[in-house]
């Protein structure tokens, strides 16, 4: 198996919500606490769309940022991404931002 990804990593992988679409960026929210560590990741979608409930990544990009395009995280668009589906690693986002997105995902799940 190739490199295992960790919480805060950003990867290119297919979008399971859009049939036949190009891969999109995903922020890894959880890697080790899932039933199959190293084989799948719980991720939130990254986008360049500034929707009202999105969170701008900004300076929380540690590596892999495209300075010409602002990035946003959509903490309500979550998916389990299989390791074998990851096309390429893209970079890393700070633990503080990643933890905030985990909190926001939980708020969405709890209805808050």
Phi, psi and omega per residue, in radians:
X1 nan 2.457 3.109
X2 -1.341 -3.096 -3.054
X3 -0.788 2.266 3.060
X4 -1.431 2.416 -3.133
X5 -1.603 2.767 -3.058
X6 -2.166 2.875 3.031
X7 -0.894 2.292 -3.127
X8 1.669 -0.257 3.094
X9 -1.269 2.639 3.068
X10 -2.043 2.265 -3.093
X11 -2.300 2.719 2.959
X12 -1.577 2.285 3.095
X13 -2.743 2.796 3.119
X14 -1.025 2.665 3.066
X15 -1.658 1.899 -3.090
X16 -1.199 -0.157 -3.113
X17 -1.642 -0.148 3.137
X18 -2.239 1.914 -3.127
X19 -1.171 2.255 3.062
X20 1.273 0.233 -3.112
X21 -1.511 2.876 3.039
X22 -1.192 2.780 3.071
X23 -1.050 2.728 3.070
X24 -2.192 2.956 3.073
X25 -1.437 2.466 3.106
X26 -2.280 2.422 3.032
X27 -1.675 2.151 3.120
X28 -1.300 2.066 3.118
X29 -1.645 -0.590 -3.117
X30 -2.576 2.368 3.132
X31 -2.235 -0.734 -3.012
X32 -1.586 -0.375 -3.026
X33 -1.632 0.065 3.098
X34 -1.451 2.838 -3.117
X35 -1.053 -0.441 -3.111
X36 -2.197 1.260 -3.103
X37 -1.000 2.402 -3.127
X38 1.453 -0.223 3.134
X39 -1.865 -0.375 3.120
X40 -2.693 2.764 -3.062
X41 -2.387 2.482 2.997
X42 -1.578 2.156 -2.981
X43 -2.302 2.731 3.000
X44 -1.983 2.512 -3.098
X45 -1.251 2.492 2.955
X46 -1.889 2.608 -3.067
X47 -2.627 2.944 2.996
X48 -1.792 0.068 -3.141
X49 -1.512 2.296 -3.122
X50 -1.652 1.219 3.086
X51 -1.338 2.720 -3.066
X52 -0.951 -0.658 -3.092
X53 -1.640 0.067 3.077
X54 -1.335 2.797 3.118
X55 -2.123 2.169 -3.140
X56 -1.231 2.308 -3.127
X57 -1.307 -0.815 3.091
X58 0.946 -2.253 -3.066
X59 -1.299 -0.051 3.084
X60 -1.322 -0.163 2.973
X61 -1.168 2.161 3.096
X62 -1.655 -0.719 3.067
X63 -2.559 2.664 3.032
X64 1.554 0.110 -3.093
X65 -1.276 2.438 2.979
X66 -1.650 1.893 -3.051
X67 -1.151 -0.262 -3.124
X68 -1.526 -0.161 -3.099
X69 -2.333 2.083 3.037
X70 -1.193 2.506 3.136
X71 -1.972 2.552 3.130
X72 -2.300 2.617 3.053
X73 -1.854 2.376 3.096
X74 -1.855 1.609 -3.023
X75 -1.250 -0.044 3.056
X76 -1.699 -0.137 3.098
X77 -1.816 1.584 -3.104
X78 -2.073 2.647 -3.120
X79 -2.716 2.726 2.971
X80 -1.597 2.100 -3.120
X81 -1.863 2.207 3.104
X82 -1.319 2.485 3.136
X83 -1.000 -0.707 -3.116
X84 -1.166 -0.294 -3.137
X85 -1.546 -0.216 -3.120
X86 -1.189 2.175 -3.123
X87 -1.415 -0.764 -3.112
X88 -2.856 2.586 2.946
X89 -1.296 2.602 -3.126
X90 -1.985 -0.642 -3.089
X91 2.937 -2.646 -3.068
X92 -2.552 2.517 3.090
X93 -2.065 2.604 -3.057
X94 -1.003 2.658 3.086
X95 -1.123 -0.625 -3.137
X96 -1.067 -0.828 3.121
X97 -1.127 -0.784 -3.131
X98 -1.045 -0.754 3.115
X99 -1.124 -0.648 3.069
X100 -1.101 -0.676 3.130
X101 -1.208 -0.615 3.057
X102 -1.095 -0.779 3.098
X103 -1.055 -0.758 3.134
X104 -1.142 -0.702 3.073
X105 -1.022 -0.789 3.139
X106 -1.100 -0.688 3.101
X107 -1.079 -0.747 3.077
X108 -1.071 -0.749 -3.112
X109 -1.172 -0.585 -3.131
X110 -1.555 -0.116 3.104
X111 1.442 0.476 -3.088
X112 -1.891 nan nan
